[in-house]
Amino acid sequence: MSQNEKIRALYVQPGKYPEVIKIPNTLESFQKYVGGDIGYVTLDREAVVIFNDEGKLIPLPPNRLYGPTDFFAGSFLVCGDGGEDLISLTDSQVKKYEKKYHSPLIFLELYPKLIALKCTPELYAKCMGEEHQHDAQENERDER
């Protein structure tokens, strides 16, 4: 596949439903969508998740679960695994991974566990908005 060709991928952002997009098959394009240096993991030997390699360090907001105790931070892409190249997702892969990553998650830290709750984009925005508003009010009080 030529690097100038576009591939069909699933774009998964925190607090939103996944969307199918067509993107150039270039490192620069992948970096743009994940917001920095890329890392990747293989899913089921048929697809790859491309994510921001420093997402947890920056920190980007938790997005979706990766295994029972880990998560992807920030936006990520799901692409087909063509061996040495990334390829477009098939219709069945789009359906499979859209279902897997469909619901946005709100993460609660209950040491030592991370609890993830499914929600809608509207509920996510409301919860995250209230959380940020609460933090701002506390910072304001601390400054007084």
Backbone bond lengths (Angstrom), bond angles and torsions (degrees), N, CA, C in turn:
res aa  C-N    CA-C-N  psi(-1)  N-CA   C-N-CA  omega(-1)  CA-C   N-CA-C  phi
1 M - - - 1.458 - - 1.522 108.56 -
2 S 1.285 117.24 133.78 1.454 123.35 177.46 1.519 109.72 -71.63
3 Q 1.354 116.43 143.71 1.463 119.53 -179.80 1.523 111.71 -69.10
4 N 1.337 117.41 -15.53 1.459 120.22 178.40 1.526 111.43 -80.46
5 E 1.339 116.44 -14.18 1.457 120.16 179.31 1.520 110.99 -74.19
6 K 1.315 114.99 150.10 1.461 119.42 176.36 1.524 108.96 -94.49
7 I 1.328 114.67 147.76 1.464 119.54 176.40 1.530 108.61 -118.79
8 R 1.327 114.30 154.36 1.464 120.74 178.12 1.522 107.79 -90.06
9 A 1.336 115.51 125.38 1.454 121.46 -177.59 1.523 109.30 -134.18
10 L 1.296 115.66 166.12 1.455 122.13 174.52 1.526 106.93 -104.37
11 Y 1.324 116.69 123.85 1.463 122.87 -178.50 1.519 107.84 -103.61
12 V 1.343 116.45 120.18 1.458 121.48 -174.74 1.531 108.81 -119.57
13 Q 1.331 115.14 113.09 1.462 121.15 -179.31 1.521 109.77 -108.74
14 P 1.340 117.40 150.26 1.469 119.25 177.23 1.527 110.65 -57.87
15 G 1.322 115.98 133.94 1.454 121.00 175.19 1.511 116.17 77.77
16 K 1.336 117.92 5.27 1.463 120.51 -178.68 1.523 110.21 -128.77
17 Y 1.334 114.98 159.99 1.462 119.45 172.27 1.526 108.28 -74.30
18 P 1.345 118.00 149.12 1.464 120.12 178.41 1.521 111.19 -62.83
19 E 1.334 116.37 151.13 1.462 120.08 176.04 1.522 109.81 -131.79
20 V 1.325 114.91 142.98 1.456 121.23 177.09 1.522 107.35 -82.72
21 I 1.348 115.61 127.67 1.462 120.78 -179.76 1.522 109.53 -132.12
22 K 1.315 116.37 160.17 1.470 122.32 171.71 1.517 106.39 -110.97
23 I 1.341 116.34 123.79 1.460 120.61 -177.68 1.525 110.43 -130.87
24 P 1.336 116.53 151.67 1.464 119.02 174.85 1.528 109.72 -60.73
25 N 1.308 116.99 142.06 1.464 122.87 -178.94 1.535 108.76 -85.00
26 T 1.347 115.50 65.03 1.466 120.62 -178.96 1.525 109.67 -132.33
27 L 1.319 115.98 153.28 1.453 122.06 177.22 1.530 110.51 -58.17
28 E 1.324 116.29 -42.78 1.464 120.96 -178.42 1.527 111.33 -61.42
29 S 1.317 116.94 -39.97 1.458 121.55 179.16 1.527 110.66 -65.03
30 F 1.327 116.94 -44.84 1.469 120.77 179.39 1.530 109.82 -62.68
31 Q 1.339 117.03 -42.77 1.466 120.94 179.55 1.528 111.23 -62.26
32 K 1.323 116.09 -38.16 1.471 120.24 179.36 1.530 110.42 -62.34
33 Y 1.320 117.10 -45.25 1.468 120.51 -176.51 1.526 113.08 -70.25
34 V 1.340 117.81 -32.76 1.470 119.10 -179.42 1.522 112.10 -96.22
35 G 1.325 117.20 -7.21 1.459 120.87 174.89 1.507 115.61 78.51
36 G 1.333 117.76 31.97 1.466 119.40 177.51 1.516 112.24 156.82
37 D 1.342 114.84 -161.48 1.464 120.82 179.33 1.521 109.99 -60.10
38 I 1.329 115.33 143.10 1.460 117.82 -175.23 1.523 112.97 -99.39
39 G 1.310 113.29 147.45 1.445 123.76 167.83 1.517 105.48 -124.48
40 Y 1.317 117.51 165.53 1.473 118.51 178.42 1.513 110.81 -150.51
41 V 1.313 114.90 154.34 1.460 123.07 172.20 1.520 107.62 -134.87
42 T 1.313 115.63 148.39 1.466 121.25 178.88 1.527 109.18 -92.06
43 L 1.328 115.32 136.40 1.463 121.93 176.31 1.524 108.48 -109.97
44 D 1.286 118.18 125.09 1.474 122.54 171.93 1.528 114.65 48.19
45 R 1.285 119.24 28.83 1.478 124.50 179.31 1.523 114.17 55.06
46 E 1.340 117.31 16.88 1.464 118.44 -178.94 1.525 112.25 -130.37
47 A 1.319 116.17 -14.49 1.458 119.84 -178.27 1.523 109.75 -145.35
48 V 1.328 114.88 161.29 1.458 122.15 -178.01 1.526 108.23 -128.66
49 V 1.334 116.42 139.41 1.459 121.45 170.50 1.523 107.21 -100.48
50 I 1.330 115.61 125.79 1.458 121.87 176.29 1.521 106.82 -107.13
51 F 1.332 116.34 125.68 1.460 121.36 -174.94 1.520 110.06 -137.70
52 N 1.328 116.57 170.34 1.460 121.75 176.88 1.523 107.84 -75.23
53 D 1.333 115.83 117.94 1.456 121.69 -174.58 1.532 112.75 -64.00
54 E 1.324 117.14 -23.17 1.462 120.58 -179.39 1.536 111.56 -109.51
55 G 1.332 116.18 15.81 1.457 121.33 -174.57 1.514 114.81 -54.82
56 K 1.331 117.63 -38.39 1.464 120.36 -178.83 1.531 111.22 -78.96
57 L 1.317 117.19 -25.45 1.465 120.95 -179.25 1.521 112.63 -80.01
58 I 1.352 116.83 -30.68 1.476 121.21 -172.77 1.529 112.54 -62.65
59 P 1.248 130.70 -45.01 1.459 129.88 -9.42 1.530 111.37 -95.58
60 L 1.324 114.65 139.46 1.463 120.74 171.44 1.527 107.45 -86.91
61 P 1.341 117.62 157.36 1.468 118.77 -178.63 1.525 112.06 -66.08
62 P 1.329 116.98 142.30 1.469 119.57 174.78 1.529 109.23 -56.94
63 N 1.323 116.25 142.65 1.458 120.06 -175.67 1.526 111.03 -115.80
64 R 1.319 117.67 -78.79 1.467 121.79 -178.67 1.527 108.85 -129.81
65 L 1.332 115.24 159.20 1.460 120.67 179.21 1.523 111.14 -70.32
66 Y 1.337 114.20 146.53 1.453 122.73 170.55 1.521 105.08 -128.15
67 G 1.313 115.79 99.51 1.453 119.85 -173.58 1.523 109.93 77.34
68 P 1.327 116.66 -174.92 1.469 119.27 -174.59 1.532 114.45 -75.41
69 T 1.345 118.19 -22.79 1.468 118.94 -172.91 1.521 114.22 -128.83
70 D 1.313 118.78 4.16 1.460 121.11 -177.56 1.528 109.32 -123.14
71 F 1.331 116.39 168.27 1.460 120.26 -178.81 1.521 110.60 -148.22
72 F 1.335 115.22 159.48 1.464 122.18 171.18 1.520 106.84 -89.23
73 A 1.328 116.65 133.91 1.461 121.38 177.19 1.524 108.84 -103.14
74 G 1.312 116.75 131.44 1.461 121.05 -179.34 1.517 111.74 79.62
75 S 1.320 115.13 -175.58 1.469 121.53 -179.02 1.521 110.71 -70.47
76 F 1.338 115.67 150.13 1.459 119.99 175.05 1.514 110.61 -144.99
77 L 1.334 114.67 164.95 1.463 123.04 179.95 1.517 109.59 -118.13
78 V 1.326 116.35 143.05 1.464 121.34 170.92 1.521 105.89 -112.05
79 C 1.338 116.68 121.49 1.467 123.24 -178.94 1.524 109.19 -125.65
80 G 1.312 116.34 160.57 1.453 120.66 175.32 1.520 110.68 -72.52
81 D 1.330 116.47 148.46 1.468 122.18 179.48 1.521 108.76 -101.68
82 G 1.332 115.66 108.68 1.461 120.63 179.74 1.510 113.11 -101.61
83 G 1.325 117.11 26.95 1.457 120.18 -177.72 1.516 109.81 88.25
84 E 1.329 116.33 -97.73 1.468 119.64 -179.56 1.519 112.23 -88.60
85 D 1.320 117.82 -15.40 1.461 121.80 -178.83 1.519 110.52 -123.77
86 L 1.316 114.83 155.08 1.458 119.45 170.71 1.520 107.51 -84.60
87 I 1.313 116.33 143.71 1.458 121.44 -177.76 1.526 109.41 -132.04
88 S 1.318 115.58 169.94 1.468 120.83 177.95 1.518 110.96 -64.48
89 L 1.318 114.41 146.57 1.461 119.72 172.27 1.520 108.97 -71.52
90 T 1.328 116.55 143.86 1.459 121.07 173.64 1.532 108.21 -78.34
91 D 1.324 116.82 167.70 1.468 120.30 177.34 1.527 111.29 -57.63
92 S 1.331 116.64 -41.90 1.471 118.95 -178.78 1.527 111.02 -69.09
93 Q 1.325 118.40 -34.51 1.468 120.55 176.17 1.531 111.14 -67.37
94 V 1.328 116.55 -41.24 1.470 119.81 177.87 1.520 108.99 -58.10
95 K 1.322 116.53 -47.05 1.470 121.41 -178.93 1.537 110.19 -62.42
96 K 1.332 116.75 -45.17 1.463 122.16 -177.89 1.532 111.84 -62.33
97 Y 1.326 117.13 -49.16 1.466 120.09 -175.25 1.525 112.81 -80.71
98 E 1.325 116.72 -25.65 1.472 119.04 173.57 1.525 108.16 -66.23
99 K 1.308 116.45 -41.04 1.471 120.49 178.48 1.535 110.15 -65.89
100 K 1.330 116.97 -44.36 1.464 122.03 -178.47 1.528 111.82 -61.44
101 Y 1.332 117.07 -41.50 1.468 121.69 -175.15 1.532 112.96 -108.31
102 H 1.331 117.63 16.96 1.459 121.58 -172.76 1.528 114.00 -57.96
103 S 1.305 117.08 -55.35 1.467 120.14 -172.04 1.520 112.80 -82.67
104 P 1.337 116.46 128.63 1.462 118.84 170.68 1.529 108.70 -60.10
105 L 1.323 116.07 154.90 1.460 120.85 -179.38 1.523 110.98 -122.96
106 I 1.304 114.86 143.83 1.463 121.62 169.33 1.528 105.11 -107.21
107 F 1.324 116.43 129.46 1.455 121.45 -176.60 1.522 110.73 -102.93
108 L 1.327 115.75 133.28 1.456 122.70 175.45 1.524 107.44 -117.37
109 E 1.310 116.36 134.51 1.453 120.28 178.16 1.519 108.90 -97.74
110 L 1.307 116.05 110.80 1.459 122.21 174.73 1.522 105.37 -119.45
111 Y 1.315 115.09 90.09 1.454 121.65 -171.75 1.509 111.27 -48.13
112 P 1.286 121.86 132.25 1.469 126.97 2.79 1.526 113.34 -93.38
113 K 1.323 117.29 14.14 1.461 120.21 -176.01 1.518 111.94 -103.36
114 L 1.327 114.30 153.28 1.453 122.58 172.25 1.530 106.19 -108.28
115 I 1.312 117.52 122.88 1.457 122.40 -179.13 1.526 108.32 -105.84
116 A 1.335 117.11 129.81 1.460 121.79 179.03 1.526 109.31 -114.34
117 L 1.330 115.83 128.56 1.461 121.41 179.57 1.517 109.75 -115.32
118 K 1.339 116.70 129.50 1.462 120.60 176.82 1.521 109.77 -68.71
119 C 1.338 114.87 146.44 1.462 119.04 178.30 1.530 109.28 -154.45
120 T 1.313 115.84 -178.01 1.466 122.15 174.94 1.528 108.06 -99.12
121 P 1.337 117.92 162.73 1.466 119.12 175.34 1.531 112.42 -57.46
122 E 1.332 117.48 -35.90 1.456 121.20 -179.72 1.534 111.31 -65.72
123 L 1.328 116.35 -44.38 1.457 120.43 178.73 1.528 110.69 -67.13
124 Y 1.319 116.52 -39.31 1.471 120.87 177.58 1.529 109.96 -58.64
125 A 1.328 116.47 -48.64 1.472 120.73 -178.82 1.524 110.40 -61.78
126 K 1.321 116.55 -41.35 1.460 120.39 -179.81 1.532 110.49 -64.97
127 C 1.316 116.93 -47.13 1.471 120.78 -179.14 1.523 111.33 -65.43
128 M 1.301 117.50 -45.44 1.462 120.66 -178.44 1.523 110.47 -69.97
129 G 1.326 117.51 -35.26 1.460 121.19 177.48 1.511 111.42 -65.47
130 E 1.330 116.15 -43.74 1.465 120.46 179.15 1.517 110.59 -66.80
131 E 1.331 116.91 -37.33 1.460 120.51 179.95 1.526 110.25 -63.79
132 H 1.337 115.79 -45.90 1.456 119.74 -179.70 1.524 110.86 -67.66
133 Q 1.323 116.48 -37.37 1.463 120.53 178.31 1.531 108.99 -64.99
134 H 1.325 117.92 -41.85 1.454 122.54 179.02 1.526 110.17 -62.25
135 D 1.338 118.02 -44.70 1.465 122.23 178.26 1.517 110.99 -60.29
136 A 1.324 117.34 -42.41 1.463 121.92 -179.44 1.529 109.86 -64.02
137 Q 1.340 116.95 -41.42 1.465 120.22 179.20 1.528 110.52 -65.01
138 E 1.322 118.26 -39.75 1.464 121.33 179.03 1.524 110.66 -66.14
139 N 1.342 117.00 -41.06 1.460 120.16 178.45 1.520 110.57 -63.57
140 E 1.343 116.28 -38.41 1.457 121.18 178.26 1.524 110.31 -61.98
141 R 1.333 117.01 -44.43 1.473 121.74 179.41 1.522 110.57 -63.79
142 D 1.353 116.62 -40.52 1.464 120.57 -179.40 1.522 111.71 -63.45
143 E 1.349 116.02 -34.44 1.461 120.22 -177.96 1.525 111.76 -73.05
144 R 1.327 117.57 -22.81 1.489 121.28 -178.37 1.447 110.22 -75.57
